[in-house]
């Protein structure tokens, strides 16, 4: 497209493109211009006919004027699309008057994608990585119950649901980069608020001195009322998560549509896939980095006798949030400097409309008005148009089923691995991160690559989602496999080694009856007989702890541990006994497959959503979709999975008569509940995708063929001159 100088000439040239359309396409469509805005074909354009400057151009200052409705006076009559000047709207990259030339090298889709990926990576690392990793440490540090930590996790989705409608509706017609930049700033403030309790709650004091857990020195710990006051910090954590949700709201609605508006239609899935891959790699990095930080004591620089295997250990959970808050402020600055639209992308509207689902009614004609969606009065009609789109509704419901599984597994996946393989919290978080990095990140990028590689369109994209859901559905059956519990005396086995009936606890036996062991001090030890004991006291250990060869404490003279001829007496080592499960590799492989194909369908499903709604409703449609996904999936997902996992608990913490967190889970019951939940949601997702594929209405083929007449999507040139070389008669099914 010819470039116009800003300010000198309001209209240097008016390139005209004629878009003939068949008679059947004149009855309606997603973007017909109302009759009040029709202009006589061939008449000169006056300044009053120029499009509103609110829709800033992508090619300097030129912008398409919506074409008139075709009159029914012959099969060859066609609407016309005129490119006219939109006024002196700047497309330079900078902050108000400060726009140096050196910054313009970043004023491209790839430059914006880099900063947007950084923001998505940071959001995923903080919200879906750090928080899921440190949730156990926060419960331990601030005396929180599982349902309270579930509320903390759900506060993010509650905030998103409250803000999505207004952000996607008004932000979709506003300055998207500014909405995104301010959102990243709010997200950074949320991270700083989340770390605040560490600095206001005082130092972490461990109850009990060295040797309390042994039989001879055992004594009960006095119950204090002051500990319950720490649970009030859950409100601060919820506020931090709320700010996280508010700040991240524009990221996955306005950010996605801004990318799709500024690149070629065939490149859009790849750009979006790169963006979502960064968002998936963020949680993976959060799990790895968060797991490493949990190996550092929460009071950095202070010496402690606790080890990472101790149930009283609390890692440096707060360090990651401080770093995330500082990084968010640095990332927001360049995003705020981008213009409303990137230079040279106005021509891509032709390609987008050619893929848009055809919906012919008066409501969609009204949506073609250039002023539609700028006021709150149009909000009810916008919602009604989306509700009447069955494909859009089914894609939303399918996304909700997938989100339920993702939210539940991301929150409790480390806990599942910790229980199945008898790992510490840090080891489980790190292992889960190793699974998410290649499976989640690779699946997200591969989904966008497949859409681009095979040039899939609406129905083909939904079929790909259907295939991915079916594959992950079959892989869910891996939860029939589970690792048996490591035998624990008095919980899963009696002190002689035989199995106990489910639900029967017998922590007291003749070998430790004289020790009068209480349930307050849970400090598991591994006996030389391979049994795990509740504490050194329950193992009947009278001797003081001494450092062993591996650095772990070793308790001698344990009356409940059978004597070994090689050692001469029974002894126990601090920490749980390790699992020798032979099914561990198979279980990890199939969990990898479930994660891979779950994320493989994410970008195709998102692309299908963008292609089944009108061009003016794309940002708002993503906002409504995220509301449905979070309301039906993101919010109840962690709560439902937490409730299901709690049903498999064998041993609860006893806090002066109050039930605390769960210490020991029954692995077989946990796998059985995970299998049931996975099957239910995967079957529902398969049905929703299948129905959406049947109801999707592709654009009707034009007489002379659309593909041959569109501007080349594989051209190496990305300059506005591409449009000048395009054919003058482009076949379209509906008006732009």
C-alpha positions as CSV (number, residue, x, y, z in Angstrom):
1,X,0.0,0.0,0.0
2,X,1.3,3.5,-0.8
3,X,2.7,5.3,2.2
4,X,1.2,8.8,3.0
5,X,3.1,11.6,4.6
6,X,1.6,12.6,7.9
7,X,0.1,16.1,8.2
8,X,1.1,17.5,4.8
9,X,-1.6,16.0,2.6
10,X,-4.8,14.5,4.1
11,X,-5.2,12.2,1.2
12,X,-2.5,11.6,-1.3
13,X,-3.9,8.6,-3.1
14,X,-6.9,6.4,-2.7
15,X,-6.0,2.8,-3.9
16,X,-9.2,1.0,-4.7
17,X,-9.7,-2.8,-4.4
18,X,-12.8,-4.4,-5.8
19,X,-14.1,-7.5,-4.1
20,X,-16.8,-9.2,-6.2
21,X,-19.0,-11.5,-4.2
22,X,-21.6,-14.0,-5.2
23,X,-25.3,-13.0,-4.8
24,X,-25.7,-15.5,-1.9
25,X,-23.2,-13.6,0.2
26,X,-25.1,-10.4,0.1
27,X,-27.7,-11.5,2.5
28,X,-25.5,-11.1,5.6
29,X,-22.2,-11.9,7.2
30,X,-20.0,-11.0,10.0
31,X,-18.9,-7.6,8.7
32,X,-21.5,-6.0,6.4
33,X,-21.7,-2.3,6.6
34,X,-25.1,-0.9,7.5
35,X,-27.1,1.0,4.9
36,X,-26.6,4.3,6.7
37,X,-22.9,4.1,5.9
38,X,-23.1,3.2,2.2
39,X,-21.4,5.4,-0.2
40,X,-22.0,5.6,-3.9
41,X,-19.5,3.6,-5.9
42,X,-17.1,5.7,-7.9
43,X,-17.9,9.0,-6.1
44,X,-15.1,11.1,-4.7
45,X,-14.4,10.5,-1.1
46,X,-14.7,13.6,1.1
47,X,-13.1,14.1,4.5
48,X,-16.4,13.2,6.1
49,X,-16.2,9.8,4.6
50,X,-12.9,8.9,6.3
51,X,-12.9,6.2,8.8
52,X,-12.7,7.2,12.5
53,X,-9.2,7.8,13.8
54,X,-10.0,5.6,16.8
55,X,-9.1,2.7,14.5
56,X,-5.5,3.7,13.9
57,X,-4.0,2.3,10.7
58,X,-1.4,-0.3,10.4
59,X,0.1,1.2,7.1
60,X,1.1,4.6,8.3
61,X,-2.1,6.6,8.0
62,X,-4.2,4.6,5.5
63,X,-7.1,2.5,6.6
64,X,-9.9,0.6,4.8
65,X,-13.3,2.1,4.6
66,X,-16.0,-0.5,5.1
67,X,-17.5,-1.4,1.7
68,X,-21.1,-0.7,0.8
69,X,-23.7,-3.4,0.7
70,X,-24.0,-4.9,-2.8
71,X,-27.2,-4.0,-4.7
72,X,-29.0,-6.9,-6.2
73,X,-28.9,-5.8,-9.8
74,X,-26.9,-8.6,-11.4
75,X,-24.6,-11.4,-10.5
76,X,-21.4,-9.4,-11.3
77,X,-22.4,-6.4,-9.0
78,X,-19.9,-6.2,-6.2
79,X,-19.1,-4.1,-3.1
80,X,-15.9,-2.2,-3.2
81,X,-13.3,-1.6,-0.5
82,X,-11.5,1.8,-0.5
83,X,-8.3,2.5,1.4
84,X,-8.3,6.0,2.6
85,X,-6.3,8.2,4.9
86,X,-7.1,8.0,8.6
87,X,-5.3,11.1,9.7
88,X,-2.0,11.9,11.4
89,X,-1.9,8.9,13.7
90,X,1.6,7.9,14.7
91,X,2.8,4.4,14.4
92,X,6.2,5.1,15.8
93,X,7.5,3.1,18.8
94,X,8.2,5.2,21.9
95,X,6.8,7.0,24.8
96,X,4.8,10.1,23.8
97,X,7.3,12.6,22.2
98,X,10.3,10.4,23.0
99,X,10.5,8.0,20.0
100,X,14.2,7.7,18.9
101,X,14.9,6.0,15.6
102,X,17.0,3.3,17.2
103,X,13.7,1.9,18.8
104,X,12.0,1.5,15.5
105,X,13.9,-1.7,14.8
106,X,11.8,-3.3,17.5
107,X,8.5,-1.9,16.1
108,X,7.8,-5.2,14.3
109,X,5.6,-8.2,15.1
110,X,8.7,-10.2,16.1
111,X,9.9,-7.4,18.4
112,X,6.5,-7.2,20.1
113,X,6.3,-11.0,20.3
114,X,9.6,-11.0,22.2
115,X,8.4,-8.7,25.0
116,X,5.0,-10.4,25.1
117,X,6.7,-13.8,25.5
118,X,8.7,-12.4,28.4
119,X,5.5,-11.2,30.1
120,X,3.8,-14.5,29.5
121,X,6.9,-16.4,30.7
122,X,6.9,-14.3,33.9
123,X,3.2,-14.8,34.5
124,X,3.4,-18.5,34.1
125,X,6.5,-18.8,36.2
126,X,4.9,-16.8,39.1
127,X,1.2,-17.9,39.1
128,X,1.4,-21.5,37.8
129,X,5.0,-22.3,38.9
130,X,6.1,-20.6,42.1
131,X,2.7,-20.7,43.8
132,X,2.0,-24.4,43.1
133,X,5.5,-25.2,44.3
134,X,5.5,-23.3,47.5
135,X,1.9,-24.0,48.5
136,X,2.9,-26.8,50.9
137,X,5.5,-24.5,52.5
138,X,3.0,-21.7,52.9
139,X,0.6,-24.1,54.6
140,X,3.3,-25.2,57.0
141,X,4.6,-21.7,57.7
142,X,1.3,-19.9,58.3
143,X,-0.9,-22.8,59.7
144,X,-3.2,-23.0,56.7
145,X,-5.6,-25.8,55.9
146,X,-5.9,-27.3,52.4
147,X,-9.2,-25.6,51.6
148,X,-7.6,-22.2,52.6
149,X,-4.7,-22.8,50.2
150,X,-7.3,-23.8,47.6
151,X,-9.0,-20.4,48.0
152,X,-5.6,-18.7,47.5
153,X,-5.1,-20.5,44.2
154,X,-8.7,-19.7,43.1
155,X,-8.4,-15.9,43.9
156,X,-6.4,-15.5,40.6
157,X,-9.3,-16.9,38.5
158,X,-11.9,-15.0,40.5
159,X,-10.1,-11.7,39.6
160,X,-9.8,-12.7,36.0
161,X,-13.6,-13.5,35.8
162,X,-14.5,-10.1,37.3
163,X,-12.2,-8.2,34.9
164,X,-12.3,-10.1,31.6
165,X,-15.6,-8.7,30.3
166,X,-14.6,-5.1,30.6
167,X,-10.9,-5.6,29.7
168,X,-11.7,-7.6,26.5
169,X,-14.6,-5.4,25.5
170,X,-13.1,-1.9,25.9
171,X,-9.5,-3.0,25.5
172,X,-10.4,-4.7,22.2
173,X,-11.3,-1.3,20.7
174,X,-8.6,0.6,22.6
175,X,-4.8,0.9,22.7
176,X,-3.9,-2.8,23.3
177,X,-0.2,-2.3,24.1
178,X,-1.0,0.2,26.9
179,X,-3.6,-2.2,28.4
180,X,-1.0,-4.9,28.3
181,X,1.8,-2.8,29.8
182,X,-0.4,-1.6,32.7
183,X,-1.5,-5.1,33.3
184,X,2.1,-6.3,33.7
185,X,2.7,-3.5,36.2
186,X,-0.3,-4.6,38.3
187,X,0.9,-8.2,38.1
188,X,4.3,-7.2,39.4
189,X,2.6,-5.4,42.3
190,X,0.8,-8.6,43.1
191,X,4.1,-10.5,43.3
192,X,5.4,-8.0,45.8
193,X,2.3,-8.2,47.9
194,X,2.5,-12.0,47.9
195,X,6.0,-11.9,49.4
196,X,5.0,-9.4,52.0
197,X,4.0,-11.8,54.9
198,X,7.6,-13.0,55.1
199,X,8.7,-9.6,56.2
200,X,5.7,-8.8,58.5
201,X,5.1,-12.2,60.3
202,X,8.4,-12.3,62.1
203,X,11.1,-15.0,62.1
204,X,10.1,-18.6,61.7
205,X,10.7,-20.3,65.1
206,X,10.7,-24.1,65.1
207,X,8.9,-25.6,68.0
208,X,10.8,-28.3,69.9
209,X,14.4,-28.8,70.7
210,X,16.9,-31.4,69.6
211,X,16.2,-34.8,71.0
212,X,12.4,-34.2,71.8
213,X,11.5,-36.9,69.3
214,X,13.4,-39.7,71.0
215,X,11.8,-42.1,73.5
216,X,13.7,-40.9,76.6
217,X,13.3,-37.2,76.0
218,X,9.8,-37.2,74.5
219,X,7.5,-34.6,75.9
220,X,4.3,-33.0,74.6
221,X,4.4,-29.6,73.1
222,X,2.2,-27.0,74.7
223,X,-0.6,-25.7,72.5
224,X,-0.5,-22.0,71.9
225,X,-3.2,-19.7,70.6
226,X,-0.7,-17.4,68.9
227,X,-0.1,-19.8,66.1
228,X,-3.6,-19.5,64.8
229,X,-3.1,-15.8,64.2
230,X,-0.8,-16.6,61.3
231,X,-3.7,-18.0,59.3
232,X,-5.0,-14.4,58.8
233,X,-2.2,-13.9,56.3
234,X,-4.2,-16.0,53.8
235,X,-6.0,-12.7,53.1
236,X,-2.7,-11.1,52.0
237,X,-2.0,-14.1,49.8
238,X,-5.4,-13.8,48.3
239,X,-4.9,-10.1,47.6
240,X,-1.6,-10.9,45.9
241,X,-3.3,-13.5,43.7
242,X,-6.1,-11.2,43.0
243,X,-3.7,-8.6,41.6
244,X,-2.0,-11.4,39.6
245,X,-5.4,-12.2,38.0
246,X,-6.2,-8.5,37.3
247,X,-2.8,-7.9,35.7
248,X,-2.8,-11.1,33.6
249,X,-6.3,-10.5,32.2
250,X,-5.2,-8.5,29.1
251,X,-2.3,-10.9,28.4
252,X,-4.2,-13.8,26.9
253,X,-7.0,-11.8,25.3
254,X,-5.7,-8.5,24.0
255,X,-2.2,-10.0,23.5
256,X,-3.4,-12.8,21.3
257,X,-5.7,-10.7,19.2
258,X,-3.0,-8.0,18.8
259,X,-0.6,-10.7,17.4
260,X,-3.3,-12.1,15.1
261,X,-4.1,-8.6,13.7
262,X,-0.5,-7.7,12.9
263,X,0.8,-10.9,11.1
264,X,-0.3,-12.9,8.0
265,X,-3.2,-15.2,8.5
266,X,-1.0,-18.3,7.9
267,X,1.7,-17.0,10.3
268,X,-0.8,-16.3,13.1
269,X,-0.9,-19.8,14.6
270,X,2.9,-19.9,14.8
271,X,3.2,-16.5,16.5
272,X,0.5,-17.5,19.0
273,X,2.1,-20.9,19.5
274,X,5.4,-19.2,20.3
275,X,3.6,-16.9,22.8
276,X,1.8,-19.8,24.5
277,X,5.0,-21.9,24.5
278,X,6.6,-19.1,26.5
279,X,3.6,-19.2,28.8
280,X,4.0,-22.9,29.3
281,X,7.8,-22.8,29.8
282,X,7.2,-20.3,32.6
283,X,5.5,-22.8,35.0
284,X,8.2,-25.3,34.1
285,X,10.9,-22.8,35.1
286,X,8.8,-21.9,38.2
287,X,8.8,-25.5,39.3
288,X,12.5,-25.9,38.8
289,X,13.6,-22.6,40.3
290,X,11.0,-22.9,43.1
291,X,12.1,-26.4,43.9
292,X,15.7,-25.2,44.2
293,X,14.7,-22.3,46.4
294,X,12.9,-24.7,48.8
295,X,16.3,-26.2,49.6
296,X,17.3,-22.9,51.1
297,X,16.0,-22.2,54.7
298,X,13.3,-19.5,54.8
299,X,15.4,-17.4,57.2
300,X,18.3,-16.9,54.8
301,X,21.6,-16.7,56.6
302,X,20.3,-18.2,59.8
303,X,21.7,-21.6,60.9
304,X,19.2,-24.4,61.7
305,X,19.3,-28.0,62.8
306,X,16.5,-28.9,60.5
307,X,17.1,-30.8,57.2
308,X,15.1,-30.6,54.0
309,X,13.5,-34.0,54.8
310,X,12.1,-32.7,58.1
311,X,8.3,-32.0,58.0
312,X,9.1,-28.7,59.9
313,X,11.4,-27.5,57.2
314,X,10.2,-24.3,55.3
315,X,12.2,-23.2,52.3
316,X,12.8,-19.7,50.9
317,X,9.4,-19.5,49.2
318,X,9.4,-15.7,49.1
319,X,12.6,-15.1,47.1
320,X,11.0,-15.9,43.7
321,X,8.2,-13.5,44.1
322,X,10.5,-10.6,44.9
323,X,12.4,-11.3,41.7
324,X,9.2,-11.7,39.7
325,X,7.9,-8.3,40.9
326,X,11.1,-6.5,39.9
327,X,11.2,-8.2,36.4
328,X,7.6,-7.3,35.7
329,X,8.3,-3.6,36.1
330,X,11.2,-3.9,33.6
331,X,9.2,-5.8,31.0
332,X,6.2,-3.4,31.2
333,X,8.3,-0.3,30.1
334,X,9.0,-1.4,26.5
335,X,5.4,-2.8,26.1
336,X,4.0,0.6,27.0
337,X,6.0,2.2,24.2
338,X,4.4,0.3,21.3
339,X,1.8,2.0,19.0
340,X,-1.8,1.1,18.8
341,X,-1.1,-0.9,15.6
342,X,2.1,-2.0,14.0
343,X,3.2,-0.6,10.6
344,X,2.3,-2.5,7.5
345,X,-0.4,-4.9,8.6
346,X,-3.6,-3.4,7.3
347,X,-3.6,-5.7,4.4
348,X,-4.0,-8.8,6.6
349,X,-7.7,-8.1,7.3
350,X,-8.5,-9.6,3.8
351,X,-7.0,-12.9,4.8
352,X,-8.7,-13.0,8.2
353,X,-12.2,-12.4,6.8
354,X,-11.8,-15.1,4.2
355,X,-11.6,-17.7,7.1
356,X,-14.3,-16.3,9.3
357,X,-17.4,-18.4,9.8
358,X,-20.4,-17.2,7.9
359,X,-23.2,-16.1,10.2
360,X,-26.0,-14.3,8.3
361,X,-28.4,-12.4,10.5
362,X,-29.2,-8.8,11.3
363,X,-27.2,-8.8,14.5
364,X,-24.0,-9.5,12.7
365,X,-24.7,-6.8,10.2
366,X,-25.0,-4.4,13.1
367,X,-21.6,-5.6,14.4
368,X,-20.0,-4.4,11.2
369,X,-20.6,-0.8,12.2
370,X,-17.2,0.9,12.8
371,X,-18.6,2.5,15.9
372,X,-19.9,-0.8,17.3
373,X,-18.4,-1.9,20.6
374,X,-17.1,1.5,21.7
375,X,-19.9,2.1,24.3
376,X,-21.4,0.1,27.1
377,X,-24.7,0.1,25.2
378,X,-23.4,-2.4,22.7
379,X,-22.3,-4.9,25.4
380,X,-25.7,-6.8,25.6
381,X,-25.8,-7.2,21.8
382,X,-22.2,-8.4,21.7
383,X,-22.9,-11.0,24.3
384,X,-26.0,-12.1,22.5
385,X,-24.2,-12.6,19.2
386,X,-21.6,-14.9,20.9
387,X,-24.3,-16.8,22.7
388,X,-26.0,-17.5,19.4
389,X,-22.8,-19.0,18.0
390,X,-22.9,-22.7,18.8
391,X,-19.4,-23.4,17.7
392,X,-18.0,-20.7,20.0
393,X,-20.0,-22.0,22.9
394,X,-18.9,-25.6,22.4
395,X,-15.2,-24.5,22.1
396,X,-15.6,-22.6,25.4
397,X,-17.0,-25.7,27.1
398,X,-14.2,-27.9,25.7
399,X,-11.7,-25.4,27.0
400,X,-13.3,-25.5,30.4
401,X,-12.9,-29.3,30.6
402,X,-9.2,-29.1,29.6
403,X,-8.7,-26.2,32.1
404,X,-10.1,-28.2,34.9
405,X,-7.5,-31.0,34.4
406,X,-4.7,-28.5,33.8
407,X,-5.5,-26.5,36.9
408,X,-5.9,-29.6,39.1
409,X,-2.8,-31.3,37.9
410,X,-0.6,-28.2,38.0
411,X,-1.6,-27.6,41.6
412,X,-1.4,-31.1,42.9
413,X,0.8,-32.8,40.4
414,X,3.9,-32.4,42.6
415,X,2.0,-33.8,45.6
416,X,0.9,-36.8,43.5
417,X,4.6,-37.6,42.5
418,X,5.7,-37.0,46.1
419,X,3.2,-39.6,47.4
420,X,3.7,-42.1,44.6
421,X,7.5,-42.1,44.7
422,X,8.1,-41.2,48.3
423,X,9.9,-37.9,47.4
424,X,10.5,-34.7,49.3
425,X,8.6,-31.6,48.3
426,X,11.6,-30.1,46.5
427,X,12.4,-33.3,44.6
428,X,8.7,-33.7,43.5
429,X,8.5,-30.1,42.3
430,X,11.7,-30.5,40.3
431,X,10.6,-33.8,38.7
432,X,7.3,-32.3,37.7
433,X,9.1,-29.4,36.2
434,X,11.2,-31.8,34.1
435,X,7.9,-33.3,32.8
436,X,6.2,-29.9,32.0
437,X,9.2,-28.4,30.1
438,X,9.2,-30.8,27.1
439,X,5.6,-31.9,27.3
440,X,3.8,-28.6,27.9
441,X,6.1,-26.3,26.0
442,X,6.7,-28.7,23.1
443,X,3.1,-29.6,22.8
444,X,2.0,-26.0,22.7
445,X,4.5,-25.0,20.0
446,X,3.9,-28.2,18.0
447,X,0.1,-27.5,17.9
448,X,0.7,-24.1,16.2
449,X,3.3,-25.6,13.9
450,X,0.9,-28.4,12.7
451,X,-1.8,-25.8,11.9
452,X,0.7,-23.8,9.9
453,X,2.4,-26.8,8.3
454,X,-0.8,-28.4,6.9
455,X,-2.5,-25.1,6.4
456,X,-5.5,-26.2,8.4
457,X,-8.7,-24.1,8.4
458,X,-11.7,-24.0,10.7
459,X,-13.1,-27.5,10.5
460,X,-9.6,-29.1,10.1
461,X,-8.4,-27.3,13.2
462,X,-11.2,-28.6,15.3
463,X,-10.6,-32.2,14.0
464,X,-7.0,-31.8,15.1
465,X,-8.2,-30.9,18.6
466,X,-10.5,-33.9,18.5
467,X,-7.6,-36.2,17.7
468,X,-5.4,-34.8,20.5
469,X,-8.3,-35.2,23.0
470,X,-8.8,-38.8,22.0
471,X,-5.1,-39.7,22.4
472,X,-4.9,-38.1,25.8
473,X,-8.1,-39.8,26.8
474,X,-6.5,-43.2,26.1
475,X,-3.3,-42.2,27.9
476,X,-5.3,-41.3,31.1
477,X,-5.9,-45.1,31.7
478,X,-2.3,-45.1,32.9
479,X,-3.7,-44.2,36.3
480,X,-4.8,-47.8,36.6
481,X,-1.1,-48.2,37.5
482,X,0.2,-47.0,40.8
483,X,3.2,-47.4,43.1
484,X,2.5,-49.2,46.3
485,X,2.9,-47.3,49.5
486,X,6.2,-47.6,51.3
487,X,5.2,-49.6,54.5
488,X,4.7,-47.3,57.5
489,X,4.4,-48.9,60.9
490,X,1.0,-48.2,62.5
491,X,-0.4,-46.7,59.3
492,X,-0.2,-49.1,56.4
493,X,1.5,-52.0,58.2
494,X,1.7,-53.2,61.8
495,X,4.9,-53.3,63.7
496,X,5.5,-56.9,62.7
497,X,5.4,-55.9,59.0
498,X,2.0,-57.3,58.0
499,X,-0.5,-55.1,56.2
500,X,-3.2,-53.2,58.2
501,X,-6.8,-52.9,57.0
502,X,-7.5,-49.6,55.3
503,X,-8.3,-46.8,57.7
504,X,-7.0,-48.5,60.9
505,X,-4.2,-46.6,62.7
506,X,-2.2,-48.4,65.4
507,X,0.7,-46.1,66.2
508,X,1.1,-47.5,69.7
509,X,2.6,-51.0,70.2
510,X,4.2,-52.9,73.0
511,X,7.7,-51.9,71.9
512,X,6.9,-48.2,72.3
513,X,4.2,-48.2,75.0
514,X,6.5,-47.0,77.7
515,X,7.6,-44.0,75.6
516,X,4.1,-42.4,75.8
517,X,4.6,-41.0,72.3
518,X,2.3,-38.1,71.3
519,X,1.1,-37.4,67.7
520,X,2.3,-33.7,67.8
521,X,5.9,-34.5,66.7
522,X,5.7,-36.0,63.2
523,X,9.3,-36.8,62.2
524,X,9.4,-39.9,60.0
525,X,12.5,-42.2,60.2
526,X,13.4,-45.2,58.2
527,X,14.3,-48.3,60.2
528,X,16.9,-50.7,59.2
529,X,14.1,-53.2,58.6
530,X,12.7,-51.1,55.7
531,X,9.7,-49.8,57.7
532,X,9.0,-46.1,58.0
533,X,8.1,-45.0,61.5
534,X,6.1,-42.0,62.6
535,X,8.9,-40.6,64.7
536,X,12.0,-41.8,66.5
537,X,9.8,-42.1,69.6
538,X,7.4,-44.4,67.8
539,X,10.4,-46.5,66.7
540,X,11.4,-46.8,70.3
541,X,14.7,-45.1,69.8
542,X,16.4,-44.2,73.2
543,X,19.8,-43.1,71.9
544,X,20.6,-39.6,70.8
545,X,20.9,-38.8,67.1
546,X,24.3,-39.0,65.6
547,X,25.4,-38.0,62.1
548,X,25.6,-40.9,59.7
549,X,27.8,-41.5,56.7
550,X,25.4,-39.7,54.3
551,X,25.1,-36.7,56.6
552,X,21.6,-37.8,57.8
553,X,20.9,-38.3,61.5
554,X,21.0,-41.9,62.8
555,X,19.1,-43.0,65.9
556,X,20.4,-46.0,67.8
557,X,19.0,-48.5,70.3
558,X,15.5,-48.6,68.7
559,X,13.3,-51.2,70.4
560,X,10.7,-51.4,67.6
561,X,13.3,-52.0,64.9
562,X,14.4,-55.7,64.8
563,X,18.1,-56.2,65.5
564,X,20.4,-56.9,62.6
565,X,23.3,-59.3,63.1
566,X,25.6,-57.2,61.0
567,X,24.9,-54.0,63.0
568,X,24.2,-55.6,66.4
569,X,21.2,-53.4,67.2
570,X,18.2,-51.9,65.5
571,X,18.7,-48.3,64.2
572,X,16.7,-45.7,62.2
573,X,17.7,-43.0,59.8
574,X,16.0,-39.6,59.7
575,X,13.6,-39.3,56.7
576,X,11.1,-41.6,54.9
577,X,12.3,-44.8,53.3
578,X,12.8,-44.5,49.6
579,X,10.4,-46.1,47.1
580,X,11.6,-49.1,45.0
581,X,8.6,-48.9,42.6
582,X,9.4,-50.7,39.3
583,X,6.5,-49.0,37.6
584,X,7.9,-45.5,38.0
585,X,9.3,-45.2,34.4
586,X,6.1,-46.4,32.8
587,X,4.0,-44.0,34.9
588,X,6.1,-41.0,34.1
589,X,6.1,-41.8,30.4
590,X,2.3,-41.9,30.2
591,X,1.9,-38.8,32.4
592,X,4.2,-37.1,29.8
593,X,1.9,-38.2,27.0
594,X,-1.2,-36.9,28.8
595,X,0.4,-33.5,29.3
596,X,1.8,-33.4,25.7
597,X,-1.5,-34.0,24.0
598,X,-3.5,-31.9,26.4
599,X,-1.3,-28.9,25.5
600,X,-1.1,-29.9,21.8
601,X,-4.7,-29.0,21.3
602,X,-4.5,-25.6,23.1
603,X,-3.2,-23.5,20.1
604,X,-5.5,-25.1,17.5
605,X,-8.5,-24.6,19.8
606,X,-7.6,-20.9,20.3
607,X,-7.1,-20.5,16.5
608,X,-10.5,-22.1,15.9
609,X,-12.1,-19.6,18.4
610,X,-10.6,-16.7,16.5
611,X,-11.9,-18.0,13.2
612,X,-15.5,-18.7,14.3
613,X,-16.4,-15.2,15.4
614,X,-16.6,-11.9,13.6
615,X,-13.5,-9.7,13.3
616,X,-14.7,-7.0,15.6
617,X,-15.6,-9.4,18.3
618,X,-12.4,-11.4,18.5
619,X,-10.9,-9.7,21.7
620,X,-14.3,-9.8,23.4
621,X,-14.9,-13.4,22.4
622,X,-11.6,-14.4,24.0
623,X,-12.6,-12.6,27.1
624,X,-15.9,-14.4,27.3
625,X,-14.2,-17.7,26.6
626,X,-11.7,-17.1,29.4
627,X,-14.6,-16.3,31.8
628,X,-16.3,-19.6,30.9
629,X,-13.0,-21.5,31.2
630,X,-12.1,-20.0,34.5
631,X,-15.6,-20.2,36.0
632,X,-16.2,-23.8,35.0
633,X,-12.6,-25.0,35.1
634,X,-10.0,-22.8,36.6
635,X,-11.8,-21.9,39.8
636,X,-13.4,-25.3,40.7
637,X,-10.5,-27.4,39.3
638,X,-8.1,-27.0,42.2
639,X,-10.8,-27.2,44.8
640,X,-12.3,-30.4,43.2
641,X,-9.0,-32.1,42.8
642,X,-7.9,-31.1,46.4
643,X,-11.1,-32.6,47.7
644,X,-10.6,-35.8,45.7
645,X,-7.0,-36.1,46.9
646,X,-8.0,-35.5,50.5
647,X,-10.3,-38.5,50.3
648,X,-7.2,-40.7,49.8
649,X,-5.5,-39.4,53.0
650,X,-4.5,-42.1,55.6
651,X,-2.8,-39.9,58.2
652,X,-3.8,-36.4,59.2
653,X,-1.7,-33.9,61.1
654,X,-2.9,-33.4,64.7
655,X,-2.6,-29.8,65.9
656,X,-3.8,-29.9,69.5
657,X,-7.0,-31.8,68.5
658,X,-7.4,-29.8,65.3
659,X,-7.0,-31.6,61.9
660,X,-4.2,-30.1,59.9
661,X,-2.7,-31.1,56.6
662,X,-2.3,-34.7,55.4
663,X,0.9,-36.6,56.1
664,X,0.4,-39.9,54.3
665,X,-1.9,-40.7,51.3
666,X,-3.0,-44.1,50.0
667,X,-1.4,-44.4,46.6
668,X,-3.9,-46.8,45.1
669,X,-6.9,-44.6,46.1
670,X,-5.2,-41.5,44.8
671,X,-4.6,-43.1,41.4
672,X,-8.1,-44.4,41.3
673,X,-9.6,-40.9,42.0
674,X,-7.3,-39.3,39.4
675,X,-8.4,-41.8,36.8
676,X,-12.0,-41.2,37.4
677,X,-11.6,-37.4,37.3
678,X,-9.5,-37.6,34.1
679,X,-11.9,-39.9,32.3
680,X,-14.9,-37.7,33.1
681,X,-13.4,-34.5,31.8
682,X,-11.6,-36.0,28.8
683,X,-14.9,-37.7,27.6
684,X,-16.7,-34.4,28.0
685,X,-14.0,-32.6,26.1
686,X,-14.1,-35.1,23.3
687,X,-17.9,-34.7,23.0
688,X,-17.7,-30.9,22.9
689,X,-15.0,-30.9,20.2
690,X,-16.9,-33.5,18.1
691,X,-20.1,-31.5,18.2
692,X,-18.3,-28.2,17.4
693,X,-16.8,-29.9,14.4
694,X,-20.3,-30.9,13.2
695,X,-21.8,-27.5,13.7
696,X,-19.0,-25.4,12.3
697,X,-20.1,-23.6,9.1
698,X,-17.2,-22.9,6.7
699,X,-17.3,-20.0,4.3
700,X,-19.0,-20.8,1.0
701,X,-16.6,-21.2,-1.9
702,X,-16.5,-18.3,-4.4
703,X,-17.1,-19.0,-8.1
704,X,-13.6,-18.4,-9.2
705,X,-11.8,-19.7,-6.1
706,X,-10.7,-17.7,-3.1
707,X,-7.2,-19.1,-2.7
708,X,-6.0,-18.1,-6.1
709,X,-7.1,-14.5,-5.7
710,X,-5.9,-13.7,-2.2
711,X,-2.6,-12.0,-1.7
712,X,0.2,-14.5,-1.4
713,X,0.6,-15.7,2.2
714,X,3.9,-17.3,1.5
715,X,5.6,-14.2,-0.1
716,X,8.9,-13.3,1.4
717,X,8.1,-9.7,1.4
718,X,6.3,-8.1,4.3
719,X,6.2,-4.6,3.0
720,X,3.0,-2.6,2.3
721,X,3.9,-2.9,-1.4
722,X,2.7,-6.5,-1.4
723,X,-0.9,-5.2,-1.6
724,X,-0.2,-3.0,-4.5
725,X,0.9,-6.0,-6.6
726,X,-2.1,-8.1,-5.6
727,X,-4.9,-8.6,-8.2
728,X,-7.4,-5.8,-8.4
729,X,-10.3,-8.2,-8.2
730,X,-10.1,-10.3,-5.1
731,X,-12.8,-12.9,-4.5
732,X,-14.4,-12.7,-1.1
733,X,-17.5,-14.4,0.3
734,X,-18.4,-11.4,2.5
735,X,-17.6,-7.8,2.9
736,X,-14.6,-6.6,4.9
